[in-house]
């Protein structure tokens, strides 16, 4: 279940327009018409992007009279951040081991001279 949610979030964030929408919604709620103006896209195109973000759980939409305000949902973004931190820890461990190996090789080379 975790990877499926993560996969959905990453797939949704693969598109630059959707990432832009997420960044904008991180500042606060926005209506579909607000987003249409920001991205200079037609309403059906923005709605399509919003459906992808909503199905990935990254945003939620409500209804206030005629408006459909969109709100960023933090939990799926936290899952992406947690996964990225795990990958970063692995890479940092790799670099630490590489640094140690290079220091060992340099020391061995200095002994040979």
Backbone bond lengths (Angstrom), bond angles and torsions (degrees), N, CA, C in turn:
res aa  C-N    CA-C-N  psi(-1)  N-CA   C-N-CA  omega(-1)  CA-C   N-CA-C  phi
1 X - - - 1.463 - - 1.522 110.66 -
2 X 1.355 116.50 -43.27 1.463 120.78 -178.42 1.522 111.07 -58.78
3 X 1.353 116.47 -49.42 1.462 119.48 -177.61 1.527 110.98 -67.11
4 X 1.309 117.63 -34.83 1.454 119.97 178.22 1.525 110.18 -61.93
5 X 1.323 117.15 -44.80 1.476 121.39 177.83 1.519 110.11 -64.72
6 X 1.324 116.01 -41.81 1.460 120.73 178.78 1.525 110.03 -63.78
7 X 1.318 117.11 -44.43 1.466 121.27 178.53 1.526 111.22 -59.46
8 X 1.321 116.28 -42.90 1.466 120.34 179.00 1.524 110.84 -63.10
9 X 1.320 116.36 -44.20 1.460 120.21 -179.28 1.527 110.64 -64.24
10 X 1.323 117.04 -45.33 1.464 120.08 -179.58 1.527 111.16 -65.46
11 X 1.318 117.06 -39.47 1.469 120.08 177.89 1.526 110.33 -63.36
12 X 1.322 116.71 -42.32 1.463 120.31 179.05 1.526 111.30 -64.51
13 X 1.323 116.51 -37.11 1.465 120.77 -178.09 1.532 112.91 -81.33
14 X 1.329 117.55 -3.86 1.462 120.61 179.95 1.524 112.36 -68.96
15 X 1.309 117.27 -20.60 1.459 121.36 -178.07 1.532 110.75 -92.31
16 X 1.338 118.28 130.35 1.469 120.15 -177.59 1.527 114.17 -62.77
17 X 1.320 117.76 -33.35 1.467 119.31 178.14 1.523 110.04 -66.59
18 X 1.322 116.91 -42.60 1.464 119.48 179.27 1.523 111.15 -66.30
19 X 1.334 117.17 -37.06 1.471 118.92 175.48 1.524 109.88 -63.24
20 X 1.318 116.92 -39.55 1.466 120.67 177.29 1.514 111.82 -62.55
21 X 1.320 116.53 -40.64 1.466 120.87 177.35 1.524 109.84 -62.28
22 X 1.336 116.94 -44.00 1.469 120.99 179.54 1.524 109.90 -60.85
23 X 1.325 117.41 -44.66 1.470 120.67 179.15 1.522 110.05 -60.82
24 X 1.319 116.73 -43.66 1.469 119.57 179.64 1.526 111.21 -64.03
25 X 1.334 116.56 -43.26 1.464 119.47 -178.97 1.531 112.06 -70.82
26 X 1.324 117.57 -19.74 1.466 119.81 175.47 1.527 110.10 -64.52
27 X 1.307 116.84 -23.59 1.474 121.64 178.31 1.520 112.15 -84.33
28 X 1.338 116.60 -15.65 1.458 120.15 179.69 1.519 111.32 149.42
29 X 1.317 115.63 170.36 1.463 121.57 -179.01 1.521 110.67 -61.68
30 X 1.321 115.39 153.92 1.463 121.16 176.38 1.522 108.43 -149.22
31 X 1.310 115.16 149.15 1.464 119.72 176.10 1.520 109.27 -85.82
32 X 1.306 115.36 166.45 1.461 120.63 177.76 1.527 109.43 -59.72
33 X 1.329 116.94 -42.28 1.470 119.22 -179.85 1.527 111.50 -64.88
34 X 1.339 118.36 -34.96 1.473 120.62 174.65 1.529 109.95 -59.34
35 X 1.318 116.00 -45.26 1.462 121.42 -177.70 1.520 111.70 -68.78
36 X 1.329 116.94 -35.87 1.464 120.68 177.06 1.530 109.44 -59.59
37 X 1.330 116.63 -44.19 1.460 120.53 179.13 1.510 113.46 -66.57
38 X 1.299 116.33 -36.33 1.471 120.61 -178.28 1.522 112.80 -68.29
39 X 1.304 116.45 -39.38 1.455 120.58 -172.03 1.524 113.53 -102.73
40 X 1.312 116.99 0.97 1.471 121.18 179.43 1.526 111.82 51.19
41 X 1.304 115.30 40.26 1.458 121.66 176.82 1.517 108.27 -117.37
42 X 1.295 116.29 160.24 1.464 120.96 178.04 1.527 109.75 -74.16
43 X 1.320 115.91 155.04 1.455 122.51 -176.79 1.529 112.46 -56.45
44 X 1.332 119.53 -43.05 1.475 117.93 179.32 1.533 112.83 -62.42
45 X 1.318 117.11 -34.04 1.463 120.72 179.58 1.523 110.12 -68.21
46 X 1.334 117.47 -46.18 1.469 121.32 177.94 1.524 109.29 -62.40
47 X 1.333 117.46 -43.01 1.471 120.59 179.16 1.518 111.09 -60.35
48 X 1.317 116.86 -37.95 1.461 120.60 178.12 1.529 110.84 -63.53
49 X 1.329 116.19 -44.47 1.469 120.32 177.09 1.526 110.81 -62.50
50 X 1.316 116.63 -40.85 1.463 120.50 -179.65 1.529 111.49 -65.14
51 X 1.311 117.35 -35.95 1.468 120.61 177.72 1.526 110.84 -63.13
52 X 1.337 116.15 -40.55 1.468 119.82 178.36 1.525 110.16 -64.52
53 X 1.330 116.35 -45.63 1.469 120.49 179.22 1.521 111.20 -63.69
54 X 1.314 116.54 -38.94 1.464 120.71 -179.43 1.532 110.76 -69.55
55 X 1.322 117.60 -41.03 1.473 119.18 -179.69 1.530 111.12 -68.35
56 X 1.328 117.38 -25.12 1.471 121.34 175.50 1.523 111.04 -82.76
57 X 1.332 117.21 -4.97 1.462 121.37 179.73 1.510 114.16 80.55
58 X 1.332 117.20 8.04 1.469 120.51 -177.04 1.521 112.97 -77.80
59 X 1.333 116.54 -25.50 1.461 120.38 176.89 1.525 109.08 -135.12
60 X 1.313 113.68 162.72 1.462 119.94 170.97 1.520 106.94 -129.92
61 X 1.314 115.55 152.94 1.464 120.62 178.95 1.522 108.69 -125.81
62 X 1.311 114.52 142.41 1.459 119.93 176.59 1.527 107.93 -124.67
63 X 1.292 115.34 -179.66 1.464 119.36 179.31 1.522 108.15 -127.32
64 X 1.317 115.15 123.46 1.458 122.00 174.88 1.522 105.93 -126.10
65 X 1.329 116.49 102.16 1.468 122.68 -173.96 1.529 108.48 55.30
66 X 1.325 117.56 -118.03 1.465 121.45 -179.27 1.531 112.32 -90.09
67 X 1.313 117.05 -11.28 1.467 120.80 -177.45 1.518 111.16 -85.00
68 X 1.336 114.96 151.21 1.463 122.25 175.07 1.529 108.02 -124.88
69 X 1.343 117.17 75.43 1.471 118.58 -177.98 1.527 111.84 -64.28
70 X 1.322 114.85 142.33 1.459 122.72 179.36 1.522 108.24 -108.71
71 X 1.318 115.25 141.60 1.459 121.17 -177.49 1.524 108.70 -133.84
72 X 1.297 116.28 138.24 1.460 122.01 178.17 1.525 109.66 -73.22
73 X 1.315 116.53 138.66 1.465 122.68 176.63 1.525 108.06 -107.49
74 X 1.313 116.97 124.22 1.463 121.99 -171.01 1.529 114.14 -77.44
75 X 1.307 119.02 -31.80 1.468 120.99 -171.76 1.534 113.83 -58.65
76 X 1.335 119.70 -48.45 1.468 118.38 178.39 1.537 112.44 -63.78
77 X 1.320 117.05 -33.94 1.467 119.72 176.90 1.521 110.56 -67.60
78 X 1.318 116.85 -33.67 1.462 120.69 176.52 1.521 110.00 -64.53
79 X 1.331 117.30 -38.98 1.469 120.83 178.09 1.522 110.69 -62.18
80 X 1.344 116.92 -40.73 1.470 120.97 177.57 1.522 109.85 -64.79
81 X 1.324 116.96 -44.93 1.464 121.50 179.76 1.522 111.17 -62.10
82 X 1.323 116.96 -43.94 1.471 121.15 178.84 1.526 110.88 -60.37
83 X 1.336 116.39 -43.97 1.461 120.43 179.59 1.534 110.50 -63.67
84 X 1.325 116.69 -44.43 1.468 120.39 178.98 1.529 111.45 -62.47
85 X 1.321 117.31 -36.94 1.466 120.74 177.42 1.524 110.94 -65.51
86 X 1.339 117.92 -37.07 1.464 120.91 176.71 1.526 110.44 -63.63
87 X 1.320 116.56 -44.17 1.463 120.56 179.06 1.535 109.81 -64.36
88 X 1.322 116.65 -40.68 1.465 120.58 178.76 1.529 110.91 -61.82
89 X 1.316 117.63 -41.57 1.468 121.08 177.98 1.527 111.21 -60.75
90 X 1.313 116.37 -40.23 1.468 120.37 178.30 1.524 110.10 -62.59
91 X 1.328 116.21 -47.11 1.466 119.64 -179.66 1.518 111.64 -64.95
92 X 1.318 117.22 -40.24 1.463 119.46 177.98 1.520 110.66 -62.36
93 X 1.330 117.10 -38.31 1.462 120.83 175.59 1.515 111.36 -63.36
94 X 1.326 116.40 -40.65 1.467 120.42 177.25 1.531 110.71 -61.75
95 X 1.317 117.01 -44.48 1.469 120.66 179.80 1.526 111.23 -65.74
96 X 1.314 117.36 -37.77 1.458 121.09 178.18 1.528 110.08 -62.98
97 X 1.324 115.98 -45.67 1.473 119.55 177.98 1.521 111.45 -64.98
98 X 1.319 117.86 -38.74 1.461 121.59 178.35 1.531 110.44 -65.01
99 X 1.331 117.13 -43.38 1.471 120.81 177.23 1.527 110.75 -59.14
100 X 1.333 116.63 -43.21 1.465 120.77 179.92 1.526 110.34 -64.33
101 X 1.326 117.20 -42.74 1.457 121.13 179.05 1.525 111.23 -63.45
102 X 1.323 116.71 -43.89 1.467 119.89 179.10 1.522 111.64 -64.00
103 X 1.317 116.94 -39.58 1.466 120.31 177.51 1.525 110.06 -64.22
104 X 1.327 116.34 -40.86 1.468 121.26 178.58 1.532 110.52 -63.66
105 X 1.319 116.59 -43.39 1.465 120.92 179.85 1.531 111.11 -65.83
106 X 1.318 115.75 -39.46 1.473 120.22 179.04 1.519 109.88 -65.24
107 X 1.318 115.98 -41.95 1.463 120.64 178.92 1.531 110.53 -63.59
108 X 1.322 117.70 -42.15 1.455 121.93 178.96 1.525 110.37 -65.25
109 X 1.316 116.68 -37.95 1.463 120.69 178.82 1.515 110.86 -66.99
110 X 1.314 116.98 -40.31 1.482 121.02 178.43 1.517 111.27 -64.32
111 X 1.329 117.61 -34.99 1.478 121.32 178.93 1.526 110.79 -67.80
112 X 1.353 116.08 -33.94 1.449 120.06 -178.90 1.530 111.97 -71.04
113 X 1.296 117.05 -26.37 1.462 120.76 -178.00 1.489 109.27 -83.00
